Amino acid sequence: MKLINTVDAVGQVLLHDITQIIPGEFKGRKFKKGHVVSEEDIPVLLSLGKDHLYVWEKEEGMVHENDGAVFLRELAAGENLDFSELKEGKIDFFAACDGLLKIDKEALFDLNYVDEIMMATLHDNFVVKKGLKVAGTRVIPLLIHEDKLKEVKEVVGDRKIVNVVPFKPKKVGIVTTGNEVFYERIKDKFGPVIDKKVKDFGCEVIGQTICPDDKEVITKAIKDFIDQGAELVCCTGGMSVDPDDVTPTAIKDTGADLVTYGSPILPGAMFLLAYYGEVPIVGIPGCGMYSKITVFDVVLPRLLIDEKLTKRDIAAYGHGGLCMNCEVCTYPACNFAKI
């Protein structure tokens, strides 16, 4: 590239986009990379504060910012993504479907550790709607040496940094426990909450069974749903340490493999997760009935992409697992349960 005085730029080819900003009215591209400067352009460029311009002059081994951005897109982009127009040396990534955003955080760090290159993303495990912007990338200078691009290719390798995984709606069985509900001392308000939350993801609720505080009855109800084809069983009630709360024991008695009883997420400390073969069984504590967002909202999307969660996955939520109980809830666009 070559730096010249703007007044001497007639006939020269612009090396980069030039932005115009009119406060409160407009911000965008006024001149596009590759534009051939005319006599009429000179006063406009000067009014934009451009007394000097970079114009095209081929240099061996150097890559233009636009070509660098395309290289980074091809390197980092995984599945179910759309892309913005290449503009001012930057490309944005958008979700091409509803789903869960998966970010390879280690690969992202490795990319950003290379000088003169950047990529920014939303958090890993962010629930996204089609069309949401999830990442953006660019090289920093107007021209970058091709050796930098070779370096970032070496450190990232075949890891695709950004993916959107579509949800796989499941057949859900709801097991509600508690003598107070079974004997109709009170009306069940827990089941409808879970029913709505899973249906919001397109799941089919194949039934709800209300059980007394009897572990054998609860165990049978869980296994009955699995026999009926349930791909997820949600147990509500009876998750605390009170003597009448036998739901955790009943879940264990199904023969399911226990992942965790307890989570570092508030609200949701008494959460239980187990797997009966490939079928997740969740024990949802009482907060799931009255708190807008809880551990269940955090874990459910990951279960709906068939991610088999481990104790380590749950433990990682401790950093960021404290809900601020904001008066106006903006989840997932907040810091809650971001890891």
C-alpha positions in Angstrom: 0.0 0.0 0.0 1.0 3.6 -0.5 0.2 6.7 1.6 -0.6 9.8 -0.4 -2.1 13.2 0.0 -5.9 13.2 -0.7 -5.6 16.1 -3.1 -3.2 14.0 -5.2 -5.5 10.9 -5.2 -7.4 11.3 -8.4 -7.3 8.0 -10.3 -5.9 6.0 -7.4 -7.6 2.9 -6.1 -8.8 3.0 -2.4 -7.3 0.2 -0.3 -10.1 0.1 2.3 -13.7 1.2 2.9 -14.1 4.7 4.2 -16.8 5.3 6.8 -19.0 8.4 7.1 -20.5 9.3 10.5 -23.3 11.9 10.9 -24.2 11.9 14.7 -27.7 10.7 15.3 -28.4 10.2 11.6 -26.0 7.8 9.8 -23.0 5.6 10.2 -21.9 3.5 7.3 -19.7 3.1 4.2 -19.3 6.2 2.0 -16.5 4.8 -0.2 -15.9 1.1 -0.9 -12.6 -0.6 -1.1 -11.5 -0.6 -4.8 -13.2 2.7 -5.5 -11.3 4.8 -8.1 -11.0 8.3 -6.7 -12.5 11.1 -8.9 -12.1 14.8 -8.8 -15.5 15.2 -7.3 -14.6 12.8 -4.5 -11.8 15.0 -3.1 -13.9 17.6 -1.2 -16.1 14.8 0.2 -13.0 12.9 1.4 -11.6 16.0 3.0 -14.9 16.7 4.7 -14.6 13.2 6.3 -11.3 14.2 7.8 -9.2 12.3 5.2 -6.2 14.5 4.4 -4.3 11.4 3.5 -5.3 8.0 2.0 -3.9 4.5 1.6 -4.1 3.5 -2.0 -3.3 0.2 -3.6 0.2 -0.8 -4.3 0.9 -4.6 -4.4 3.4 -5.9 -1.9 4.8 -9.4 -2.0 3.6 -11.6 0.9 0.9 -9.1 2.2 -2.8 -9.9 2.3 -5.6 -7.3 2.3 -7.9 -7.1 5.3 -10.9 -8.3 3.3 -9.1 -11.4 2.1 -7.8 -11.9 5.7 -11.4 -11.8 7.1 -12.6 -14.4 4.5 -9.7 -16.6 5.5 -10.7 -16.4 9.2 -14.3 -17.1 8.4 -13.4 -20.2 6.5 -11.1 -21.3 9.3 -13.5 -20.8 12.2 -17.0 -21.3 10.9 -18.7 -24.6 11.7 -22.3 -25.6 11.0 -25.6 -23.7 10.7 -24.2 -20.2 10.2 -25.0 -17.4 7.8 -22.6 -14.5 7.2 -22.8 -10.7 6.6 -21.5 -8.9 3.6 -17.8 -8.3 3.8 -17.6 -4.7 5.0 -14.8 -2.5 6.2 -12.6 -5.7 6.6 -15.1 -7.4 9.0 -17.4 -10.4 8.7 -20.2 -11.1 11.1 -21.6 -14.6 11.8 -25.4 -15.2 12.3 -27.3 -18.3 13.5 -28.9 -20.0 10.5 -31.4 -21.8 12.8 -32.7 -21.9 16.3 -30.4 -23.8 18.5 -27.5 -23.8 21.0 -24.4 -21.9 20.3 -21.2 -24.0 20.8 -17.9 -22.2 21.0 -14.5 -24.0 21.2 -13.2 -21.6 23.8 -9.6 -23.0 23.7 -9.4 -22.6 19.9 -10.9 -19.1 20.2 -8.2 -18.2 22.7 -5.5 -19.6 20.5 -6.7 -17.6 17.6 -6.9 -14.3 19.5 -3.4 -14.9 20.9 -2.0 -14.4 17.4 -1.1 -10.8 16.8 -3.1 -8.7 14.4 -6.1 -11.1 14.4 -9.3 -11.0 16.4 -12.6 -12.9 16.8 -15.4 -12.1 19.3 -18.3 -14.4 20.1 -21.3 -14.7 22.4 -20.9 -17.1 25.3 -20.7 -20.9 24.8 -24.1 -22.6 25.4 -26.1 -19.4 24.5 -29.6 -20.2 23.3 -30.0 -18.5 19.9 -32.8 -17.7 17.5 -32.3 -17.8 13.7 -30.8 -14.5 12.6 -29.0 -13.6 15.9 -25.5 -12.3 15.5 -23.2 -14.8 17.3 -19.6 -13.8 16.3 -17.5 -11.3 14.3 -14.0 -11.5 13.0 -11.4 -9.3 11.2 -7.7 -8.7 10.9 -6.5 -5.6 12.6 -4.3 -3.8 10.0 -5.2 -3.0 6.4 -2.6 -5.4 5.2 -1.4 -8.5 7.1 1.5 -10.7 6.3 0.6 -14.1 5.0 2.8 -15.6 7.7 0.3 -14.5 10.3 -2.5 -16.3 8.6 -0.3 -19.4 8.3 0.4 -19.2 12.1 -3.3 -18.9 13.0 -4.1 -21.9 10.8 -1.4 -23.9 12.6 -2.7 -23.1 16.1 -6.4 -23.6 15.3 -6.0 -26.5 13.0 -9.2 -28.3 12.2 -11.1 -27.1 15.2 -14.3 -25.1 14.1 -14.7 -22.4 16.7 -18.3 -21.4 16.1 -21.2 -23.8 15.6 -25.0 -23.7 16.1 -26.5 -27.0 17.0 -30.2 -27.3 16.3 -32.5 -28.6 19.1 -33.9 -32.1 18.9 -37.3 -31.9 20.5 -38.0 -34.9 22.8 -40.9 -36.9 24.2 -41.1 -35.8 27.9 -42.7 -37.5 30.9 -43.4 -35.4 34.0 -43.5 -37.1 37.4 -44.9 -34.8 40.1 -44.5 -35.9 43.7 -45.9 -34.9 47.1 -48.7 -36.1 49.3 -50.1 -32.5 49.4 -50.7 -32.7 45.6 -51.6 -36.4 45.4 -54.3 -36.1 48.0 -55.5 -32.8 46.4 -54.8 -30.7 49.5 -53.4 -28.2 47.1 -53.5 -27.8 43.3 -50.4 -28.8 41.3 -48.7 -25.7 39.9 -45.3 -27.3 39.1 -46.3 -29.5 36.2 -47.8 -26.7 34.1 -44.5 -24.7 34.5 -42.4 -27.6 33.2 -45.0 -28.4 30.5 -44.7 -24.9 29.1 -40.9 -24.7 29.2 -40.3 -28.0 27.3 -43.0 -27.2 24.8 -41.3 -23.8 24.1 -38.5 -26.0 22.6 -40.9 -28.0 20.6 -41.0 -31.0 22.9 -44.1 -33.3 23.3 -45.3 -34.0 26.8 -46.6 -37.6 26.7 -48.1 -37.4 30.2 -47.9 -36.3 33.8 -48.1 -38.7 36.7 -48.8 -37.4 40.2 -47.4 -39.6 43.0 -47.5 -39.6 46.8 -44.3 -39.5 48.8 -43.7 -43.2 48.2 -40.4 -44.0 46.5 -41.6 -47.3 45.0 -44.5 -45.5 43.4 -42.3 -42.7 42.1 -39.7 -45.2 40.7 -42.4 -47.1 38.9 -43.8 -43.9 37.4 -40.4 -42.9 36.0 -39.8 -46.4 34.5 -43.4 -46.4 33.1 -42.7 -43.3 31.1 -39.4 -44.7 29.8 -41.2 -47.8 28.7 -43.7 -45.5 26.9 -40.9 -44.0 24.9 -40.0 -40.9 27.0 -36.7 -39.4 26.0 -36.6 -37.1 29.0 -38.2 -37.5 32.4 -38.7 -34.5 34.6 -39.4 -35.1 38.3 -40.8 -32.2 40.3 -41.1 -32.0 44.0 -39.6 -33.8 46.9 -36.0 -32.8 46.2 -35.0 -31.3 49.5 -33.6 -33.1 52.6 -36.9 -33.3 54.5 -37.8 -36.8 55.6 -40.8 -36.9 53.3 -38.8 -36.0 50.3 -37.9 -39.3 48.7 -37.7 -38.3 45.0 -33.8 -38.5 44.8 -33.8 -42.0 46.3 -36.6 -43.0 43.9 -34.6 -41.8 40.9 -31.6 -43.8 42.0 -33.7 -46.9 42.6 -34.6 -46.9 38.8 -31.0 -48.1 38.3 -30.1 -44.9 36.5 -26.5 -43.6 36.6 -26.3 -40.6 38.9 -24.3 -37.7 37.6 -25.0 -35.2 40.4 -27.3 -34.5 43.2 -26.7 -30.8 43.9 -25.5 -28.0 41.6 -23.5 -24.8 42.1 -26.4 -22.8 40.6 -28.7 -20.5 42.5 -31.7 -20.9 42.2 -31.3 -24.6 41.8 -28.9 -26.1 44.3 -30.9 -29.2 45.0 -31.0 -30.2 41.3 -30.4 -33.9 40.3 -29.3 -35.3 37.0 -29.1 -39.0 36.1 -29.2 -41.1 33.0 -31.2 -44.3 32.5 -29.2 -45.5 29.5 -29.4 -42.5 27.1 -32.5 -41.1 28.8 -31.9 -38.1 31.1 -33.8 -38.0 34.3 -33.8 -34.6 36.1 -35.0 -33.8 39.6 -36.1 -30.2 39.6 -36.1 -28.4 43.0 -39.0 -26.3 44.2 -37.5 -23.0 42.8 -38.4 -24.3 39.4 -42.0 -23.6 40.2 -41.7 -20.0 41.2 -38.4 -18.5 40.0 -38.5 -17.3 36.4 -35.0 -18.8 35.5 -33.4 -21.6 37.3 -30.9 -24.5 36.9 -33.5 -26.3 34.7 -33.5 -23.5 32.1 -29.7 -23.7 32.0 -29.4 -27.5 31.6 -32.5 -28.2 29.4 -31.1 -26.7 26.1 -28.0 -28.9 26.4 -30.1 -32.0 27.0 -32.0 -31.1 23.9 -29.0 -31.3 21.6 -28.2 -34.7 23.1 -25.2 -33.5 25.0 -24.4 -36.1 27.7 -23.5 -33.9 30.7 -20.9 -34.9 33.3 -20.3 -33.9 36.9 -17.6 -31.6 35.5 -20.0 -29.8 33.2 -22.3 -29.0 36.2 -19.5 -28.0 38.5 -18.2 -25.5 36.0 -21.4 -23.4 36.5 -20.2 -22.2 39.9 -18.5 -19.3 38.3 -21.4 -17.3 37.1 -24.1 -19.5 38.5 -25.6 -16.9 40.8 -28.7 -15.3 39.4 -29.1 -11.6 40.3 -32.9 -11.8 40.3 -33.2 -8.7 38.3 -36.6 -6.9 38.4 -36.7 -7.2 34.6 -35.3 -10.6 33.5 -33.2 -10.5 30.3 -31.9 -14.1 30.4 -30.2 -15.4 28.3 -28.8 -11.9 27.6 -27.2 -11.6 31.0 -24.3 -13.0 33.0 -26.2 -15.8 34.6 -24.7 -19.3 34.1 -22.2 -18.1 31.5 -19.1 -20.3 31.6 
